Amino acid sequence: MHHIKPTITNQRGKKRNGKGFSINELKAAGVSKQQAQQAGLPVDVRRKSEHEENVSAIKAHAKKVKA
């Protein structure tokens, strides 16, 4: 299973790959922390932000895993 990484925007506005999805992003996608770890999604508990593109990536990955 290949791993997906979240997209993070730094202070200068550039996008880069993050270490894991935030808890707020997981909640918005309807996935718990334990479910995300079981599905192979990286979780970063230090992050507090919520990016819509990351939420949609989580939802797409969850659909793929359930199917």
N, C-alpha and C positions, 0 to 999 in steps of 0.2 A: 504494500500500500504506500503510495507516495504521500508525502506530507505537504500540507498547504501552510503558507505563512501569511500573517496579517500585514497589511500595508500601513505604515506609520508616517505621519507628516512631522518633520522636525521643525525647529523654531524658525528656520529660514524658508520654510515652505516646500522643501524638497521631500520627495517620498522615498522611503526605503523599506526593506523588509524588517519586521519586528521579531521579537523572540516568541511571542505568543499572544493569543486573544485575551482581551480583558473580560472580567466577570460581567460587566455591564453589556458587552457585546453578546456574550453567551445567553444572558437573560433575555435580551431583545429577540434572539433567535429561538428562544424556547428550549434551550439545551442547558442541562446542569453541568457543573464542573466535572463530576464523575463520569457522566455520559460523554463529555468531550474527550476526556483522557482515554476512555475505553475505545473511542472511535479514532484515536490517533491524532487528535487536534492538540497543538501546544497551548498551554494556558499560562499567562503571565499575571500573577495576582498583584503585582506592583502597579500595573497600568489602570487608570481610572477612566480614560476617554472611551468614546463609543463612535466608531466610524461606520456609516451605512454600507460602504463597500465591503467591510469585513463581516457585517451581519449577513449580507446577501451571500457571501462566500461560505459562511457557516451553514446557512440554510441549504445551499446547493450541495454541500458535502454531506449533510445529514440525509437529504433525499437519496443521494447515491449510495450511502451506506445501508439505508433501510431497504432499498430495492434489490 
